[in-house]
Amino acid sequence: MKCLSCKEHGKGWQYKICPICTSKGFTKDSIEKTHESAVFIGTRFGVNVEAGRFVNKLKKEKNVSHVNMEFSSVPMGYQIEVKWIQYEPKPGEVNGDKKPNKSK
């Protein structure tokens, strides 16, 4: 699991926030949660590979959870819809070592 603020790896943190960021003022209310999705269409093998690479890249670069893949047949071939929940710090909030951005 990665810290939602500084992306440090660890276990057993409250609300996926490391103790260092918690002590600096980062809380559960400082996190913005969005539901995202992407659709891949192609041949059966091609769409599986493409969606798998996308999910692996997504997990490495972003803070995501609840990744679901729905496979279906469409007239153009096959379709995979990938859905996930993405967590990002709210703009203007404390983010690890960074000071809050108060400019508007």
Residue pairs with C-beta under 8 A, 6 or more apart in sequence:
1 9
1 10
1 11
1 13
1 16
2 8
2 9
2 16
2 63
3 9
3 10
3 13
3 16
3 17
3 18
3 21
3 96
4 15
4 16
4 17
4 26
4 31
4 63
4 87
4 89
5 17
5 18
5 21
5 26
5 30
5 89
5 94
5 95
5 96
6 18
6 20
6 21
6 95
6 96
6 97
7 63
8 18
8 20
10 18
13 19
14 22
15 27
15 28
15 31
16 63
16 87
17 26
17 27
17 28
20 96
21 96
24 94
24 96
24 97
25 94
26 89
26 93
26 94
26 95
26 96
30 89
30 90
30 93
30 94
30 95
31 87
31 88
31 89
31 90
32 87
32 88
32 89
32 90
33 85
33 86
33 87
34 85
34 86
34 88
35 83
35 84
35 85
35 86
36 83
36 84
36 85
36 86
37 81
37 82
37 83
37 84
38 54
38 81
38 82
39 79
39 80
39 81
39 82
40 47
40 50
40 51
40 54
40 79
40 80
40 81
40 82
41 47
41 74
41 76
41 77
41 78
41 79
42 50
42 77
42 78
43 77
43 78
44 77
44 78
47 77
47 78
47 79
47 80
48 80
51 69
51 80
51 82
54 82
55 67
55 69
55 82
58 64
58 67
58 84
59 67
62 86
63 86
63 87
63 88
64 84
64 85
64 86
64 87
65 84
65 85
65 87
66 83
66 84
66 85
67 82
67 83
67 84
68 82
68 83
68 84
69 80
69 81
69 82
69 83
70 80
70 81
70 83
71 78
71 79
71 80
72 78
72 79
72 80
72 81
73 79
89 95
91 101
92 100
92 101
92 102
93 100
94 100
